[in-house]
Amino acid sequence: MSDTARKTITGQQPTAEVHRLDIAHSDGDVYAVDIRDHRLLVDQPEDAGGTDTAPTPTELFAASLGTCVAFYAGRYLHRHGLERTGLRVRLEFTMARDLPARVASMSITIKPPPGLPDERRPALLAVASHCTVHNTLRQPPEIAVELEP
């Protein structure tokens, strides 16, 4: 029985699928992140004590939002038989000047592919503005940080 069917019968929410990422210290300020069968690294710039061999965690956070917007925009274009070649997204962010350390602002600009009909622009923007990462930032998840015994 599917979770949807189970929810309908029992009136309860289906069990959420758990996604797991494993992060391990690699060297200095470098950490390896294992996601399914993929590995990526994070580091800090040299002026922050790192070796600048990889993006920072904050840059990956911003990249997650920017690539999610791009993905949703691309899927919209594909779904409507429109060309994705030339689609670009630029994301700029600023850091807060006060504590706690955090991203203060983000600005996203979508450059649609050439030839996008004017009547499709509002819908493309609406779809891209409701990507999973953006929705998550609008309705933040519960976050628990704990030490393993």
N, CA and C atoms as an extended XYZ file, in Angstrom:
447
Properties=species:S:1:pos:R:3:atomname:S:1:resname:S:1:resid:I:1 pbc="F F F"
N         0.854       -1.183        0.000 N   MET     1
C         0.000        0.000        0.000 CA  MET     1
C         0.890        1.233        0.000 C   MET     1
N         0.571        2.211       -0.799 N   SER     2
C         1.376        3.430       -0.882 CA  SER     2
C         1.154        4.291        0.364 C   SER     2
N         2.115        5.195        0.608 N   ASP     3
C         1.972        6.121        1.738 CA  ASP     3
C         0.742        6.993        1.576 C   ASP     3
N         0.457        7.387        0.325 N   THR     4
C        -0.726        8.215        0.081 CA  THR     4
C        -1.994        7.456        0.448 C   THR     4
N        -2.067        6.196        0.031 N   ALA     5
C        -3.238        5.387        0.360 CA  ALA     5
C        -3.320        5.175        1.869 C   ALA     5
N        -2.176        4.918        2.507 N   ARG     6
C        -2.147        4.701        3.951 CA  ARG     6
C        -2.632        5.954        4.671 C   ARG     6
N        -2.220        7.127        4.190 N   LYS     7
C        -2.653        8.384        4.799 CA  LYS     7
C        -4.168        8.527        4.683 C   LYS     7
N        -4.696        8.196        3.512 N   THR     8
C        -6.135        8.329        3.281 CA  THR     8
C        -6.913        7.412        4.218 C   THR     8
N        -6.425        6.184        4.399 N   ILE     9
C        -7.138        5.209        5.225 CA  ILE     9
C        -7.008        5.525        6.707 C   ILE     9
N        -5.786        5.858        7.157 N   THR    10
C        -5.560        6.052        8.590 CA  THR    10
C        -5.740        7.495        9.041 C   THR    10
N        -5.722        8.433        8.089 N   GLY    11
C        -5.814        9.842        8.453 CA  GLY    11
C        -4.498       10.390        8.967 C   GLY    11
N        -3.417        9.614        8.904 N   GLN    12
C        -2.116       10.046        9.384 CA  GLN    12
C        -1.229       10.447        8.214 C   GLN    12
N        -0.238       11.248        8.526 N   GLN    13
C         0.748       11.636        7.524 CA  GLN    13
C         1.624       10.430        7.191 C   GLN    13
N         2.003       10.268        5.921 N   PRO    14
C         2.924        9.189        5.584 CA  PRO    14
C         4.291        9.460        6.205 C   PRO    14
N         5.052        8.407        6.431 N   THR    15
C         6.391        8.540        6.977 CA  THR    15
C         7.273        9.227        5.939 C   THR    15
N         8.004       10.242        6.375 N   ALA    16
C         8.878       10.975        5.466 CA  ALA    16
C        10.131       10.164        5.178 C   ALA    16
N        10.574       10.219        3.938 N   GLU    17
C        11.812        9.554        3.548 CA  GLU    17
C        12.979       10.327        4.145 C   GLU    17
N        13.905        9.619        4.754 N   VAL    18
C        15.074       10.246        5.360 CA  VAL    18
C        16.210       10.250        4.335 C   VAL    18
N        16.793       11.399        4.095 N   HIS    19
C        17.943       11.548        3.211 CA  HIS    19
C        19.169       11.758        4.096 C   HIS    19
N        20.253       11.057        3.782 N   ARG    20
C        21.425       11.103        4.653 CA  ARG    20
C        22.643       11.614        3.912 C   ARG    20
N        23.355       12.517        4.562 N   LEU    21
C        24.637       13.011        4.087 CA  LEU    21
C        25.641       12.726        5.191 C   LEU    21
N        26.808       12.251        4.842 N   ASP    22
C        27.864       12.007        5.822 CA  ASP    22
C        29.005       12.974        5.549 C   ASP    22
N        29.427       13.666        6.597 N   ILE    23
C        30.484       14.666        6.488 CA  ILE    23
C        31.637       14.231        7.377 C   ILE    23
N        32.857       14.257        6.830 N   ALA    24
C        34.032       13.843        7.596 CA  ALA    24
C        35.170       14.832        7.374 C   ALA    24
N        35.938       15.051        8.442 N   HIS    25
C        37.115       15.909        8.335 CA  HIS    25
C        38.097       15.283        7.368 C   HIS    25
N        38.666       16.098        6.498 N   SER    26
C        39.636       15.614        5.520 CA  SER    26
C        41.026       16.125        5.869 C   SER    26
N        41.187       17.456        5.935 N   ASP    27
C        42.502       18.035        6.215 CA  ASP    27
C        42.324       19.517        6.500 C   ASP    27
N        42.944       20.025        7.524 N   GLY    28
C        42.823       21.451        7.830 CA  GLY    28
C        41.372       21.848        7.996 C   GLY    28
N        40.914       22.777        7.172 N   ASP    29
C        39.512       23.199        7.193 CA  ASP    29
C        38.696       22.526        6.095 C   ASP    29
N        39.227       21.477        5.499 N   VAL    30
C        38.549       20.769        4.413 CA  VAL    30
C        37.716       19.627        4.993 C   VAL    30
N        36.475       19.544        4.535 N   TYR    31
C        35.572       18.460        4.928 CA  TYR    31
C        35.026       17.804        3.666 C   TYR    31
N        34.898       16.486        3.703 N   ALA    32
C        34.331       15.728        2.587 CA  ALA    32
C        32.872       15.438        2.907 C   ALA    32
N        32.021       15.650        1.914 N   VAL    33
C        30.589       15.408        2.067 CA  VAL    33
C        30.212       14.275        1.113 C   VAL    33
N        29.695       13.185        1.674 N   ASP    34
C        29.230       12.061        0.862 CA  ASP    34
C        27.713       12.121        0.770 C   ASP    34
N        27.225       12.206       -0.469 N   ILE    35
C        25.794       12.289       -0.751 CA  ILE    35
C        25.492       11.202       -1.774 C   ILE    35
N        24.761       10.181       -1.365 N   ARG    36
C        24.524        9.014       -2.219 CA  ARG    36
C        25.864        8.517       -2.741 C   ARG    36
N        26.100        8.495       -4.041 N   ASP    37
C        27.382        8.043       -4.596 CA  ASP    37
C        28.249        9.215       -5.043 C   ASP    37
N        28.042       10.384       -4.456 N   HIS    38
C        28.770       11.584       -4.847 CA  HIS    38
C        29.574       12.094       -3.660 C   HIS    38
N        30.702       12.691       -3.966 N   ARG    39
C        31.520       13.307       -2.926 CA  ARG    39
C        31.869       14.717       -3.357 C   ARG    39
N        31.720       15.644       -2.441 N   LEU    40
C        32.179       17.000       -2.688 CA  LEU    40
C        32.913       17.485       -1.463 C   LEU    40
N        33.686       18.520       -1.652 N   LEU    41
C        34.491       19.064       -0.565 CA  LEU    41
C        34.049       20.484       -0.246 C   LEU    41
N        34.285       20.883        0.990 N   VAL    42
C        34.139       22.275        1.386 CA  VAL    42
C        35.434       22.698        2.067 C   VAL    42
N        35.734       23.970        1.986 N   ASP    43
C        36.954       24.530        2.559 CA  ASP    43
C        36.657       25.977        2.922 C   ASP    43
N        37.626       26.671        3.355 N   GLN    44
C        37.517       28.103        3.651 CA  GLN    44
C        38.558       28.838        2.811 C   GLN    44
N        38.316       30.109        2.510 N   PRO    45
C        39.326       30.891        1.790 CA  PRO    45
C        40.598       31.012        2.625 C   PRO    45
N        41.699       31.318        1.972 N   GLU    46
C        42.971       31.457        2.688 CA  GLU    46
C        42.903       32.530        3.758 C   GLU    46
N        42.196       33.650        3.483 N   ASP    47
C        42.130       34.726        4.474 CA  ASP    47
C        41.296       34.353        5.696 C   ASP    47
N        40.604       33.209        5.635 N   ALA    48
C        39.846       32.717        6.787 CA  ALA    48
C        40.514       31.476        7.392 C   ALA    48
N        41.755       31.207        6.978 N   GLY    49
C        42.503       30.096        7.567 CA  GLY    49
C        42.467       28.804        6.785 C   GLY    49
N        41.718       28.768        5.684 N   GLY    50
C        41.639       27.558        4.878 CA  GLY    50
C        42.673       27.550        3.773 C   GLY    50
N        42.515       26.611        2.866 N   THR    51
C        43.429       26.506        1.723 CA  THR    51
C        42.728       26.826        0.404 C   THR    51
N        41.474       27.177        0.448 N   ASP    52
C        40.685       27.593       -0.709 CA  ASP    52
C        40.680       26.543       -1.825 C   ASP    52
N        40.552       25.271       -1.417 N   THR    53
C        40.523       24.184       -2.400 CA  THR    53
C        39.104       23.831       -2.834 C   THR    53
N        38.114       24.429       -2.200 N   ALA    54
C        36.717       24.104       -2.503 CA  ALA    54
C        35.840       25.251       -2.024 C   ALA    54
N        34.569       25.262       -2.430 N   PRO    55
C        33.654       26.301       -1.949 CA  PRO    55
C        33.450       26.194       -0.430 C   PRO    55
N        32.991       27.284        0.158 N   THR    56
C        32.646       27.266        1.581 CA  THR    56
C        31.253       26.659        1.754 C   THR    56
N        30.917       26.223        2.967 N   PRO    57
C        29.548       25.748        3.201 CA  PRO    57
C        28.500       26.809        2.863 C   PRO    57
N        28.785       28.062        3.147 N   THR    58
C        27.837       29.133        2.849 CA  THR    58
C        27.660       29.299        1.344 C   THR    58
N        28.750       29.173        0.589 N   GLU    59
C        28.631       29.241       -0.870 CA  GLU    59
C        27.808       28.074       -1.405 C   GLU    59
N        27.975       26.886       -0.809 N   LEU    60
C        27.160       25.740       -1.238 CA  LEU    60
C        25.690       25.955       -0.890 C   LEU    60
N        25.425       26.585        0.245 N   PHE    61
C        24.058       26.936        0.618 CA  PHE    61
C        23.445       27.829       -0.453 C   PHE    61
N        24.175       28.874       -0.843 N   ALA    62
C        23.686       29.779       -1.883 CA  ALA    62
C        23.560       29.035       -3.211 C   ALA    62
N        24.530       28.180       -3.511 N   ALA    63
C        24.486       27.408       -4.755 CA  ALA    63
C        23.271       26.483       -4.780 C   ALA    63
N        22.899       25.957       -3.624 N   SER    64
C        21.716       25.095       -3.562 CA  SER    64
C        20.471       25.855       -3.989 C   SER    64
N        20.332       27.079       -3.509 N   LEU    65
C        19.180       27.882       -3.905 CA  LEU    65
C        19.247       28.234       -5.392 C   LEU    65
N        20.396       28.692       -5.851 N   GLY    66
C        20.525       29.086       -7.250 CA  GLY    66
C        20.308       27.934       -8.216 C   GLY    66
N        20.846       26.777       -7.898 N   THR    67
C        20.673       25.640       -8.803 CA  THR    67
C        19.257       25.097       -8.739 C   THR    67
N        18.607       25.210       -7.598 N   CYS    68
C        17.210       24.782       -7.492 CA  CYS    68
C        16.328       25.679       -8.362 C   CYS    68
N        16.553       26.984       -8.313 N   VAL    69
C        15.819       27.924       -9.158 CA  VAL    69
C        16.055       27.584      -10.630 C   VAL    69
N        17.318       27.329      -10.986 N   ALA    70
C        17.650       26.990      -12.373 CA  ALA    70
C        16.960       25.698      -12.802 C   ALA    70
N        16.972       24.700      -11.925 N   PHE    71
C        16.343       23.416      -12.231 CA  PHE    71
C        14.851       23.591      -12.491 C   PHE    71
N        14.167       24.308      -11.623 N   TYR    72
C        12.724       24.529      -11.794 CA  TYR    72
C        12.440       25.317      -13.066 C   TYR    72
N        13.263       26.323      -13.345 N   ALA    73
C        13.084       27.097      -14.581 CA  ALA    73
C        13.287       26.188      -15.790 C   ALA    73
N        14.330       25.371      -15.741 N   GLY    74
C        14.597       24.457      -16.844 CA  GLY    74
C        13.494       23.443      -17.046 C   GLY    74
N        12.957       22.919      -15.966 N   ARG    75
C        11.854       21.963      -16.090 CA  ARG    75
C        10.610       22.631      -16.677 C   ARG    75
N        10.362       23.872      -16.283 N   TYR    76
C         9.226       24.608      -16.853 CA  TYR    76
C         9.405       24.721      -18.373 C   TYR    76
N        10.583       25.133      -18.786 N   LEU    77
C        10.844       25.291      -20.217 CA  LEU    77
C        10.680       23.959      -20.952 C   LEU    77
N        11.240       22.907      -20.411 N   HIS    78
C        11.157       21.584      -21.035 CA  HIS    78
C         9.705       21.113      -21.145 C   HIS    78
N         8.959       21.301      -20.067 N   ARG    79
C         7.550       20.877      -20.020 CA  ARG    79
C         6.719       21.571      -21.102 C   ARG    79
N         7.123       22.777      -21.468 N   HIS    80
C         6.375       23.543      -22.461 CA  HIS    80
C         7.048       23.519      -23.839 C   HIS    80
N         7.980       22.592      -24.018 N   GLY    81
C         8.621       22.429      -25.316 CA  GLY    81
C         9.504       23.589      -25.718 C   GLY    81
N        10.025       24.298      -24.725 N   LEU    82
C        10.868       25.459      -25.001 CA  LEU    82
C        12.333       25.101      -24.766 C   LEU    82
N        13.208       25.743      -25.465 N   GLU    83
C        14.642       25.482      -25.395 CA  GLU    83
C        15.224       25.945      -24.055 C   GLU    83
N        16.078       25.122      -23.461 N   ARG    84
C        16.762       25.491      -22.216 CA  ARG    84
C        18.142       26.081      -22.471 C   ARG    84
N        18.681       25.874      -23.666 N   THR    85
C        20.017       26.371      -23.977 CA  THR    85
C        20.053       27.890      -23.824 C   THR    85
N        20.994       28.357      -23.025 N   GLY    86
C        21.109       29.791      -22.762 CA  GLY    86
C        20.503       30.207      -21.438 C   GLY    86
N        19.744       29.309      -20.787 N   LEU    87
C        19.195       29.619      -19.467 CA  LEU    87
C        20.347       29.797      -18.487 C   LEU    87
N        20.311       30.878      -17.744 N   ARG    88
C        21.349       31.156      -16.743 CA  ARG    88
C        20.689       31.743      -15.500 C   ARG    88
N        21.325       31.512      -14.370 N   VAL    89
C        20.866       32.086      -13.103 CA  VAL    89
C        22.081       32.693      -12.414 C   VAL    89
N        21.929       33.907      -11.934 N   ARG    90
C        22.977       34.549      -11.141 CA  ARG    90
C        22.423       34.760       -9.744 C   ARG    90
N        23.190       34.357       -8.752 N   LEU    91
C        22.802       34.567       -7.359 CA  LEU    91
C        23.909       35.362       -6.684 C   LEU    91
N        23.516       36.399       -5.992 N   GLU    92
C        24.448       37.194       -5.198 CA  GLU    92
C        23.941       37.197       -3.773 C   GLU    92
N        24.877       37.135       -2.811 N   PHE    93
C        24.459       37.182       -1.410 CA  PHE    93
C        25.403       38.056       -0.621 C   PHE    93
N        24.870       38.574        0.478 N   THR    94
C        25.676       39.348        1.423 CA  THR    94
C        25.589       38.680        2.782 C   THR    94
N        26.641       38.867        3.540 N   MET    95
C        26.679       38.337        4.905 CA  MET    95
C        26.241       39.432        5.877 C   MET    95
N        25.600       39.023        6.944 N   ALA    96
C        25.195       39.979        7.981 CA  ALA    96
C        26.442       40.551        8.639 C   ALA    96
N        26.354       41.793        9.049 N   ARG    97
C        27.486       42.439        9.722 CA  ARG    97
C        27.441       42.254       11.237 C   ARG    97
N        26.295       41.797       11.736 N   ASP    98
C        26.170       41.576       13.177 CA  ASP    98
C        26.077       40.065       13.444 C   ASP    98
N        26.044       39.711       14.708 N   LEU    99
C        25.947       38.303       15.104 CA  LEU    99
C        24.493       37.901       15.259 C   LEU    99
N        24.172       36.656       15.051 N   PRO   100
C        25.064       35.552       14.712 CA  PRO   100
C        25.459       35.594       13.246 C   PRO   100
N        26.560       34.902       12.912 N   ALA   101
C        27.014       34.827       11.522 CA  ALA   101
C        25.912       34.188       10.679 C   ALA   101
N        25.573       34.826        9.545 N   ARG   102
C        24.498       34.322        8.694 CA  ARG   102
C        24.476       35.092        7.382 C   ARG   102
N        23.766       34.541        6.431 N   VAL   103
C        23.515       35.240        5.179 CA  VAL   103
C        22.423       36.270        5.458 C   VAL   103
N        22.670       37.519        5.061 N   ALA   104
C        21.701       38.588        5.316 CA  ALA   104
C        20.739       38.775        4.155 C   ALA   104
N        21.244       38.637        2.930 N   SER   105
C        20.372       38.851        1.777 CA  SER   105
C        20.856       38.023        0.590 C   SER   105
N        19.902       37.669       -0.257 N   MET   106
C        20.201       36.938       -1.481 CA  MET   106
C        19.390       37.571       -2.603 C   MET   106
N        20.012       37.688       -3.758 N   SER   107
C        19.349       38.235       -4.932 CA  SER   107
C        19.582       37.274       -6.087 C   SER   107
N        18.504       36.882       -6.750 N   ILE   108
C        18.580       35.911       -7.835 CA  ILE   108
C        18.059       36.557       -9.108 C   ILE   108
N        18.821       36.449      -10.173 N   THR   109
C        18.404       36.950      -11.473 CA  THR   109
C        18.411       35.778      -12.450 C   THR   109
N        17.274       35.547      -13.083 N   ILE   110
C        17.151       34.483      -14.075 CA  ILE   110
C        17.275       35.116      -15.451 C   ILE   110
N        18.206       34.606      -16.245 N   LYS   111
C        18.319       35.032      -17.641 CA  LYS   111
C        17.688       33.930      -18.479 C   LYS   111
N        16.500       34.166      -18.997 N   PRO   112
C        15.841       33.136      -19.793 CA  PRO   112
C        16.605       32.892      -21.096 C   PRO   112
N        16.383       31.749      -21.688 N   PRO   113
C        17.030       31.490      -22.979 CA  PRO   113
C        16.506       32.460      -24.037 C   PRO   113
N        17.321       32.735      -25.058 N   PRO   114
C        16.857       33.616      -26.131 CA  PRO   114
C        15.593       33.048      -26.770 C   PRO   114
N        14.704       33.921      -27.119 N   GLY   115
C        13.501       33.483      -27.814 CA  GLY   115
C        12.354       33.068      -26.912 C   GLY   115
N        12.511       33.235      -25.590 N   LEU   116
C        11.390       32.910      -24.708 CA  LEU   116
C        10.253       33.884      -25.002 C   LEU   116
N         9.068       33.379      -25.348 N   PRO   117
C         7.944       34.281      -25.623 CA  PRO   117
C         7.599       35.136      -24.399 C   PRO   117
N         7.295       36.398      -24.627 N   ASP   118
C         6.974       37.317      -23.526 CA  ASP   118
C         5.843       36.789      -22.649 C   ASP   118
N         4.858       36.110      -23.247 N   GLU   119
C         3.727       35.626      -22.460 CA  GLU   119
C         4.119       34.484      -21.512 C   GLU   119
N         5.298       33.872      -21.700 N   ARG   120
C         5.767       32.783      -20.826 CA  ARG   120
C         6.610       33.295      -19.654 C   ARG   120
N         7.051       34.528      -19.718 N   ARG   121
C         7.955       35.057      -18.695 CA  ARG   121
C         7.348       35.053      -17.282 C   ARG   121
N         6.124       35.541      -17.082 N   PRO   122
C         5.565       35.527      -15.721 CA  PRO   122
C         5.448       34.111      -15.144 C   PRO   122
N         5.040       33.160      -15.954 N   ALA   123
C         4.896       31.784      -15.457 CA  ALA   123
C         6.252       31.184      -15.137 C   ALA   123
N         7.249       31.449      -15.976 N   LEU   124
C         8.604       30.950      -15.697 CA  LEU   124
C         9.095       31.489      -14.357 C   LEU   124
N         8.907       32.773      -14.131 N   LEU   125
C         9.326       33.392      -12.867 CA  LEU   125
C         8.565       32.789      -11.690 C   LEU   125
N         7.273       32.586      -11.841 N   ALA   126
C         6.459       32.023      -10.754 CA  ALA   126
C         6.916       30.612      -10.398 C   ALA   126
N         7.151       29.791      -11.403 N   VAL   127
C         7.584       28.408      -11.146 CA  VAL   127
C         8.958       28.403      -10.491 C   VAL   127
N         9.909       29.157      -11.061 N   ALA   128
C        11.278       29.178      -10.538 CA  ALA   128
C        11.327       29.737       -9.115 C   ALA   128
N        10.411       30.629       -8.780 N   SER   129
C        10.381       31.250       -7.447 CA  SER   129
C         9.828       30.322       -6.377 C   SER   129
N         9.348       29.160       -6.776 N   HIS   130
C         8.772       28.226       -5.807 CA  HIS   130
C         9.508       26.891       -5.816 C   HIS   130
N        10.820       26.955       -5.980 N   CYS   131
C        11.609       25.725       -5.940 CA  CYS   131
C        11.663       25.209       -4.505 C   CYS   131
N        12.060       23.981       -4.363 N   THR   132
C        12.083       23.327       -3.044 CA  THR   132
C        12.950       24.073       -2.033 C   THR   132
N        14.121       24.506       -2.444 N   VAL   133
C        15.015       25.205       -1.504 CA  VAL   133
C        14.415       26.544       -1.092 C   VAL   133
N        13.853       27.278       -2.035 N   HIS   134
C        13.227       28.557       -1.705 CA  HIS   134
C        12.039       28.338       -0.764 C   HIS   134
N        11.218       27.340       -1.060 N   ASN   135
C        10.090       27.024       -0.174 CA  ASN   135
C        10.581       26.686        1.228 C   ASN   135
N        11.699       25.974        1.324 N   THR   136
C        12.257       25.597        2.625 CA  THR   136
C        12.719       26.821        3.398 C   THR   136
N        13.300       27.780        2.707 N   LEU   137
C        13.724       29.007        3.387 CA  LEU   137
C        12.524       29.824        3.856 C   LEU   137
N        11.435       29.776        3.112 N   ARG   138
C        10.212       30.481        3.514 CA  ARG   138
C         9.560       29.828        4.725 C   ARG   138
N         9.649       28.506        4.799 N   GLN   139
C         9.092       27.748        5.920 CA  GLN   139
C        10.207       26.872        6.483 C   GLN   139
N        11.073       27.457        7.319 N   PRO   140
C        12.269       26.746        7.780 CA  PRO   140
C        11.943       25.432        8.475 C   PRO   140
N        12.802       24.435        8.255 N   PRO   141
C        12.597       23.145        8.906 CA  PRO   141
C        13.003       23.210       10.375 C   PRO   141
N        12.544       22.239       11.126 N   GLU   142
C        13.048       22.077       12.487 CA  GLU   142
C        14.460       21.521       12.361 C   GLU   142
N        15.375       22.054       13.149 N   ILE   143
C        16.765       21.613       13.091 CA  ILE   143
C        17.189       21.209       14.494 C   ILE   143
N        17.711       20.002       14.616 N   ALA   144
C        18.234       19.521       15.896 CA  ALA   144
C        19.708       19.200       15.711 C   ALA   144
N        20.549       19.727       16.596 N   VAL   145
C        21.974       19.441       16.595 CA  VAL   145
C        22.291       18.792       17.931 C   VAL   145
N        22.915       17.618       17.886 N   GLU   146
C        23.219       16.904       19.124 CA  GLU   146
C        24.545       16.194       19.000 C   GLU   146
N        25.108       15.823       20.128 N   LEU   147
C        26.347       15.043       20.159 CA  LEU   147
C        25.997       13.567       20.264 C   LEU   147
N        26.726       12.749       19.521 N   GLU   148
C        26.536       11.307       19.634 CA  GLU   148
C        27.109       10.867       20.979 C   GLU   148
N        26.384        9.956       21.645 N   PRO   149
C        26.889        9.502       22.966 CA  PRO   149
C        28.209        8.763       22.852 C   PRO   149
